[in-house]
């Protein structure tokens, strides 16, 4: 297998894993081929009763408007969930202002004005405490990540499960 065919086959495997999951059920395994987390195979389990902690990797279904934008811009195929780390949980203050995302007053990540192709990105603006049942998904180590910088807090009802790496390669 060449280096060029591997990403294509990996993407097809990810779609197959999602398609083969029974309707209304979360897939047990997913292949991440995006830059949001290390490329590789992840096990997905339901969230525990206590909810996720900061740093937990979650598999999340974007809402319809987000999914449409991601598909139209070629970021992610329609229907494919996002794999994102939790940056803040209920009770923490999250702010999107002046080109930064802050958690409890601490700057976590810069917000980009445009994607890699120069298309404008709409940043989430606001400043508030997260409610019970909400998280902020954000990867501060990836300047190009499509995360809470742009879609703000995420309801736990959008979470398909907690992802644990089984086999991962290098960071994207």
PATIMI-275594 format. One line per field, with one value per residue: x, y, z of N, C-alpha, C, O in turn. Coordinates in pm, whole numbers, plus 32768, in hexadecimal, padded with zeros to 4 digits. Layout:
nc1	[X:...]
nc2	[Y:...]
nc3	[Z:...]
cac1	[X:...]
cac2	[Y:...]
cac3	[Z:...]
cc1	[X:...]
cc2	[Y:...]
cc3	[Z:...]
oc1	[X:...]
oc2	[Y:...]
oc3	[Z:...]
END
This chain:
nc1	[8056:803B:80AF:7FFB:7F09:7EBF:7E41:7D4E:7CDB:7CC8:7C0E:7B2E:7B0C:7AC2:79CB:7940:793E:7896:77AF:776C:771A:75FA:74C1:748B:753D:767A:77B4:78A1:79A9:7A7E:7B27:7C0B:7C5E:7C98:7D22:7CF4:7D2E:7E1F:7E60:7DB8:7D31:7C17:7B70:7A1E:7957:7831:77EB:783A:7770:77C8:781A:78F9:7A56:7B3E:7C1B:7BC3:7B7D:7A86:7987:78C0:778A:775D:767A:756A:7592:76A4:7711:76C5:7756:785E:7867:7831:7911:79D6:7A56:7A07:795E:77F8:7734:77FE:788A:792E:7A6D:7AD8:7B93:7B37:7B30:7AC0:79CE:7884:7839:7929:79B2:7992:7A19:7A07:7AB2:7B4C:7BF3:7C44:7C16:7BAE:7BC8:7B4B:7BC2:7CC0:7D8B:7D60:7D67:7DAC:7CCD:7C87:7C5F:7C31:7C1B:7D02:7CF2:7CB9:7BB1:7AB0:7A8D:7997:79A2:794E:78AE:789C:7866:784F:77DE:77F6:76DC:7646:7661:76E2:780B:794C:79ED:7B2F:7C6B:7D8A:7E89:7E84:7E82:7DEE:7D05:7BAE:7AD6:7A48:7A89:7A09:7907:78AB:7823:77CA:76B2:7685:75D7:7618:76F0:777E:781C:7936:7A81:7B90:7CE2:7D46:7DFA:7EDF:7F85:8076:805A:7F79]
nc2	[7F8A:80D9:821C:82D8:8254:81F6:82C2:82E2:81DF:81CA:8292:822A:8143:81B6:8229:813E:80BE:816A:8157:804B:8039:7FF7:80A1:81C6:8178:8193:817B:807B:8089:817A:8217:8312:840A:850F:8658:8696:85EB:84EB:841E:82F0:81BE:81B1:8154:8168:81C1:81D5:8309:8334:8352:8431:84EA:8582:85CE:86E5:86C3:85CB:8505:852B:849D:853F:85A5:8692:87AC:87DB:88C4:88F9:8808:8815:88FA:889B:87C3:8843:88E5:882C:87D1:86F7:85C9:85B4:8553:84D9:84BA:859E:8597:8601:86AB:86EF:8831:88D0:88BC:889E:89B6:8A39:8B6A:8BDD:8C96:8D43:8E24:8F49:8EC0:8DDD:8CA8:8C74:8BD1:8BD7:8CD2:8CAB:8CB4:8BCC:8B85:8C13:8CB1:8C77:8D42:8CEC:8BBF:8ABD:8AE5:8BE9:8C2F:8CD6:8CAA:8C84:8CF5:8C85:8D59:8DE1:8DCE:8D07:8C2E:8ACF:8A00:88F2:87C6:8820:884F:88D8:88A5:888F:88A3:8910:88E7:88D8:89B9:89C9:8940:88EB:8949:8990:8A9B:8AFD:8A90:8AA5:8A52:88F8:8823:870D:8657:863B:859B:846E:83B4:8358:835F:8281:8250:813B:80E5:81BD:8295:8381:84D6:85AE]
nc3	[8000:7FAB:801F:7FCE:7FA1:8098:8149:80BC:80C4:81D9:8213:818D:8226:8319:82D8:8297:8392:841B:8381:839D:84A2:8562:8521:85E3:86A4:8744:86A3:86F5:86BB:8623:8514:8512:8433:842A:847A:857F:864F:86A5:858A:855A:85ED:86BE:87E8:8843:894F:8A1F:8AD0:8C28:8D56:8DE2:8D2A:8C34:8C6F:8C62:8B51:8B00:89E7:88F8:8829:874B:86C3:85D0:85C1:84D2:8433:8459:83F7:82EA:8293:82BF:820D:8117:80FF:80F0:81D3:826D:822C:81F6:830A:8399:84D7:85C1:8663:878A:888F:89E5:8A6C:8B2D:8C36:8CD1:8D9B:8D78:8CF6:8BB0:8AA6:8977:88D4:8848:8793:881C:88D5:8A15:8B50:8C8A:8CA4:8C43:8B26:8A25:8914:87D5:86F0:85A3:847F:8382:82BC:8248:8138:8117:813D:81F1:8353:844B:8586:86D2:87B0:88F3:8A57:8B61:8C6D:8C5A:8C40:8CFF:8C57:8B77:8AB1:8A55:892F:88C5:882E:8893:8834:8725:8636:8550:8581:8568:8641:8787:877C:86A5:86A3:87A5:88F2:8928:8937:8A12:89AE:88A5:88A5:8846:88C0:8992:8927:8909:88C0:87FB:873D:86C7:85E7:8590:8608:8559]
cac1	[8000:808B:808C:7F89:7E8C:7E9D:7DD8:7CD0:7CA5:7CA4:7B8F:7AC4:7AF5:7A78:7940:7906:7922:7820:773B:774B:76DB:7568:7485:7473:75A4:7700:7814:78FF:7A2E:7A84:7BAA:7C1A:7CBD:7C9B:7D8F:7CCA:7D67:7E79:7E22:7DB8:7CB8:7BE8:7AFD:79BB:7902:77D5:781B:780F:770D:7806:783B:7987:7AB3:7B97:7C7C:7B7F:7B65:79FB:7952:784D:7743:7741:75EF:7554:75D1:7735:772F:76B6:77C9:78D7:7860:783C:799B:7A32:7A9C:79DC:78E8:7776:7712:7871:7898:79AC:7AB8:7B0D:7BAD:7AEE:7B84:7A7C:7954:7820:786B:799A:798F:79D0:7A0B:7A3E:7AB9:7BCA:7C48:7C72:7BBB:7BDF:7B81:7B64:7C19:7D43:7D87:7D81:7D84:7D8B:7C64:7CB0:7BFA:7C19:7C50:7D7C:7CDC:7C98:7B22:7A9A:7A56:7947:79C6:78E8:78C5:784B:78AE:77EE:77FB:77B7:7670:7649:763B:772C:789E:7990:7A4A:7B97:7CF2:7DE4:7F06:7E6E:7E52:7D90:7C95:7B26:7AA5:79F5:7AA9:79AE:787C:7884:7807:7786:765F:76AB:757C:7658:7761:7764:7867:79C0:7ADD:7C11:7D33:7D72:7E73:7EEE:8006:80AC:7FFC:7F68]
cac2	[8000:8152:8287:8324:8208:81DC:831B:82C6:8165:81E7:82DD:81CB:80ED:8204:8232:80B9:80A6:81B8:8123:7FC7:8043:7FF6:8127:81F3:8145:81CC:8116:8054:80AF:81DF:8239:83A3:8430:85A2:8696:86BA:858C:8492:83C4:8267:8175:81D4:810E:81C8:818D:823B:835D:830D:83AB:84AB:8544:8583:862B:8724:8668:8556:850B:8508:8490:859B:85BC:8721:87C8:87D9:8939:88E3:8798:8848:8950:8849:8775:889F:8917:87BC:87B5:8676:8599:85BD:84E4:84A6:8507:85DF:8562:867C:86A7:874B:889A:890A:8875:88ED:8A0A:8A89:8BDB:8BDB:8D16:8D53:8EB5:8F86:8E60:8D74:8C59:8C72:8B7F:8C0F:8D46:8C83:8CA0:8B43:8B76:8C81:8C96:8C9F:8D8B:8CA6:8B37:8AAE:8B10:8C76:8C47:8D0C:8C57:8CD1:8CD1:8C8E:8DCB:8DDF:8DB4:8CD3:8BAF:8A5C:89C2:8862:878B:8861:884F:891F:884D:88E5:886C:8984:88C3:88DB:8A3D:89BB:88EA:891E:8920:89EF:8B25:8B23:8A68:8AC1:89E0:8885:87DA:8680:8606:8627:8540:83E1:8363:837A:8316:8259:821C:80AF:80E9:823F:82B4:8402:8545:85E4]
cac3	[8000:7FA3:807F:7F98:7FAB:8124:817C:8079:80FF:8265:8210:816A:829B:837D:82AB:82A6:841F:8440:8338:83D0:8525:8554:852E:866C:86FE:8733:867A:875E:868B:85B9:84E1:8502:83CB:8429:84C3:8607:86AF:865C:852A:8587:8613:8744:8821:8874:89BB:8A53:8B3D:8CAE:8D93:8E13:8CBC:8C10:8CB0:8C00:8B16:8ACA:8957:88DE:87A2:8750:8646:85BF:859D:8441:83F1:845A:839D:8261:8278:82B8:8191:80A5:80F5:80E3:8250:82A3:81E4:8239:8361:83E4:8553:85E4:86D4:87C6:891F:8A3C:8AA5:8BA1:8C5D:8D19:8E08:8D4C:8CA2:8B2C:8A61:88F1:88BC:881D:874F:8878:8927:8A9F:8BB2:8D10:8C96:8C0D:8A95:89FC:8885:877A:868F:851C:8433:8304:82B8:81F9:80AE:8119:814F:8278:83BE:84AA:8610:873A:8809:896C:8AD3:8BC0:8CB0:8C1B:8C8C:8D0F:8BD7:8B0A:8AB4:89E9:88EA:888D:882F:888D:87F2:8695:860D:84E1:85A6:8560:86C4:87CF:8754:8639:86BD:882F:8948:88ED:8997:8A20:895C:8823:88B9:8828:891F:89B6:88D0:8941:8851:87FB:86ED:8687:85AD:85B8:860A:84D2]
cc1	[805A:805C:8013:7F06:7E62:7E32:7D50:7C8E:7C7B:7C20:7B1B:7AA5:7AA5:79E6:78FC:78E4:78A6:77A3:770F:7710:7644:7530:746A:74DA:7629:775E:7875:798D:7A21:7B15:7BAE:7C85:7CC8:7D0F:7D6C:7D06:7DC7:7E2C:7E29:7D2F:7C96:7B72:7A9F:7961:78A2:7818:77E9:77AC:7749:7824:78D0:79D6:7B03:7C02:7C3F:7B65:7AD7:79DF:78CC:780F:7727:76AD:75E5:7598:7668:775A:7727:772E:7847:78DA:7873:78CA:7A02:7A82:7A83:7963:7869:7761:7785:7883:7924:79EA:7B02:7B29:7B5A:7B51:7B45:79F9:78F8:785E:78E2:796A:79DB:79B3:7A4C:7A3D:7B46:7C2B:7C7D:7BFD:7BFC:7B89:7BAD:7BCC:7CA1:7D39:7DB3:7DAC:7D5D:7D1D:7C92:7C3E:7BD6:7C53:7CCB:7D6E:7CB0:7C04:7B09:7A5F:7A0A:7967:794D:790D:7868:78A4:7845:7820:77B3:774D:768B:7619:767C:77C2:78D0:79F7:7AB1:7C1E:7D55:7E68:7EFC:7E32:7DE8:7D17:7C11:7AE1:7A51:7A16:7A41:791D:7852:786B:77B5:7730:768A:764D:75B6:76CB:7736:77AD:78F2:7A1D:7B62:7C66:7D56:7DF5:7E78:7F7C:8037:803C:7FF0:7FBC]
cc2	[807B:81B8:82D6:82D8:81F1:823C:8301:824A:817A:8232:8282:816E:8137:820E:81AB:809B:80F1:8180:809D:7FCA:8044:8083:814A:81C3:8186:815E:80F8:807E:811C:81F4:82D0:83BD:84C8:85D5:86B5:8663:8533:8432:8336:8232:8192:817C:8178:8183:81FB:828D:8325:8373:8430:8511:8546:85E9:8671:86C2:85EB:856B:84D9:84FA:84DA:85A8:8651:8737:87D6:884D:8929:8877:87C4:889E:88FC:87F9:87D0:88D3:88A8:879D:8725:8648:85A4:8540:84AB:84FB:8540:8598:85D8:8669:8710:87AF:88D6:88C0:88D2:8937:8A5F:8AF9:8BD2:8C60:8D0C:8DE7:8EDE:8F1F:8DEF:8D26:8C4F:8C14:8BAE:8C7F:8D29:8C6E:8C12:8B3A:8BF4:8C53:8CCA:8CE5:8D43:8C19:8B33:8AD9:8BA2:8C96:8C76:8CA4:8CB2:8CA0:8CD9:8D02:8DC0:8DC9:8D86:8C53:8B3F:8A23:892E:8826:87CD:884F:88AE:88BF:88A4:88A0:88DF:8967:88C8:8960:8A34:8964:8933:88EF:898E:8A81:8B59:8AFA:8A76:8A44:8974:8841:8747:8625:85ED:85C3:84B0:8386:839B:8322:82FC:8221:8189:80A3:816F:824C:8337:8469:857C:8660]
cc3	[8000:800A:804F:7FA9:803B:815A:813C:80B4:8190:826B:81EE:81DE:8305:8357:82BA:8337:844C:83FE:8373:845D:8512:8565:85C0:86D1:86DE:8705:86EC:873B:8622:8591:84D1:8499:83C2:847E:8554:8674:8660:8601:855F:85AC:86A5:876B:8859:88D9:89E6:8AC1:8BC1:8CE5:8DC0:8DA6:8CA2:8C61:8C43:8BD2:8ADA:8A35:893C:8849:87A2:86C5:8638:859D:8505:83F9:83EB:83F5:830B:823A:8266:8236:8118:8092:80E9:8160:827E:8254:8239:828E:83B2:8462:8565:865C:8712:885B:896A:8A77:8B22:8BB8:8CAC:8D8E:8DE2:8CF1:8C1F:8AE8:89D8:88D3:8894:87E1:87A5:88B1:89B0:8AF2:8C3B:8D0B:8C5A:8B75:8A71:896A:8839:871A:8607:84D5:83B2:830D:825D:8168:80A6:8129:81DE:82D7:841E:8536:866B:8795:887F:89E3:8B38:8C01:8C66:8C79:8CA0:8C8B:8B5F:8B1F:8A47:89B0:88A3:889A:8822:8846:8759:866C:85A0:8501:8597:85DF:8704:87B4:86F2:8653:874E:8881:88FF:8957:899D:89D2:88D0:882B:889E:8889:8938:8964:8916:88CF:8866:87AF:86A9:8653:85E4:85C2:857D:84BD]
oc1	[80B9:7FF0:7FCC:7E9E:7DEC:7DD0:7CE9:7C17:7C16:7BCB:7AB0:7A31:7A4D:798E:7889:787A:7857:7739:7697:76DA:7612:7568:7438:74D0:7644:775A:7897:79E0:79C3:7B70:7B5B:7CF6:7CFC:7D54:7DC0:7D10:7DC2:7DC4:7E92:7CC8:7CED:7B1B:7ACC:7927:78BF:7871:777B:7797:7703:7845:791E:79A0:7B0B:7C3C:7C7E:7B3C:7AB4:7A18:7872:7855:76E1:766C:764A:75D2:76A6:77B7:777A:7766:7893:7943:78BD:78F5:7A79:7AE7:7ADE:7908:786E:7778:776F:7889:7983:79A3:7B5F:7AE0:7B3A:7BB8:7B8D:79BC:7919:78AE:78FD:7908:7A55:7944:7AB9:79D3:7BA9:7CA3:7CD9:7B8E:7C70:7B10:7C24:7C22:7CEF:7CE7:7E1F:7E09:7CFA:7D13:7CBF:7BC9:7B6B:7CAF:7CF7:7DD3:7C88:7BDD:7B47:7A0C:7A37:7949:78F2:797F:77F4:791D:77ED:7880:7741:7763:76DE:75B2:7652:77F1:7887:7A4E:7A8E:7C3F:7D72:7EB0:7F62:7DBA:7D93:7CCB:7C05:7AB6:7A1A:79C6:7A25:78C1:77E0:7897:7766:7760:76AF:766F:7589:7702:76D5:7780:791C:7A09:7B9B:7C37:7D7E:7E52:7E20:7FDC:8023:7FCF:8051:7FB9]
oc2	[8083:81AB:8311:8316:81DB:820E:830A:824B:8143:8214:828D:814E:80FC:81FD:81A5:8064:80BD:817A:8081:7F65:808A:80D3:80F8:81E3:81AB:80EF:8150:8093:811A:81E4:8308:838E:84FD:8588:86EB:868C:8531:83FD:8309:826F:818C:815E:81D8:811A:8271:825C:82EF:83DD:8495:8583:8510:864E:8640:8678:85A8:85D8:846A:8542:84B8:85B4:868A:86DF:87DC:883A:8947:8888:879B:888F:8912:87EC:87AE:88E9:88C3:8757:86E1:8697:859D:84D0:8455:8575:8519:8562:860E:8621:877A:8788:890A:888B:8946:8900:8AC3:8AEA:8BC2:8C95:8CD6:8E22:8E9E:8F25:8DA9:8D5A:8C28:8C0A:8BAF:8C8A:8D86:8C1E:8BE5:8AF1:8C36:8BDD:8D3C:8CC7:8D58:8BFF:8B9B:8AEE:8BD2:8D0A:8C42:8C51:8D20:8C2D:8D29:8D0D:8D9B:8DB3:8DD3:8C15:8B50:8A18:88F3:8850:87B6:8842:88CF:888F:88F7:8869:890B:89C3:88BD:8976:8A8C:8941:89AA:887C:89E2:8AD9:8BD1:8B39:8A56:89D7:8992:8827:870D:85B2:8591:859A:847F:8316:83FE:82A9:8354:81CA:8160:805F:8191:8216:8357:8456:8579:869B]
oc3	[804D:8043:80A1:7FBF:8055:8194:8180:80D4:81BC:82C0:822B:81F7:8344:83AB:82E5:8354:849A:843D:8378:848A:84BA:85AF:860D:8747:866C:873A:873A:8794:85D2:85E2:8489:84A4:8360:84C0:859D:86E7:85E5:8627:858C:858F:86FD:8719:8897:88BE:89D2:8B07:8BC9:8CAA:8DC2:8DC5:8CF2:8C90:8BD2:8C22:8A89:8A0B:8964:87F7:87EF:8661:868C:8565:84C0:838E:8385:83A6:82BA:81CD:8207:81F7:80BC:8021:80D9:8159:82AE:823A:82B4:8260:8407:845A:8521:86B1:86D6:889F:8934:8AAD:8B78:8B5B:8CC5:8DDA:8E23:8CA8:8C1E:8AEF:89C8:88BA:88B9:87F9:877D:88BE:89BD:8ADD:8C5C:8D62:8C41:8B48:8A9A:8948:885A:86F9:85FB:84ED:8379:835A:822C:8124:803C:8123:823B:82B0:843D:8558:8655:87C2:8872:89D7:8B60:8BD2:8C39:8CF2:8C5A:8C56:8AEE:8B90:89EA:89F8:8850:8903:87B3:8821:8714:867E:8594:84A8:85B6:85E9:86BC:87D3:86EC:8620:876F:885C:88A6:89C5:8937:89B6:888C:87C4:88D9:88A3:88FC:895D:8957:8886:88D3:87DB:865A:868A:8659:858C:8531:8451]
END
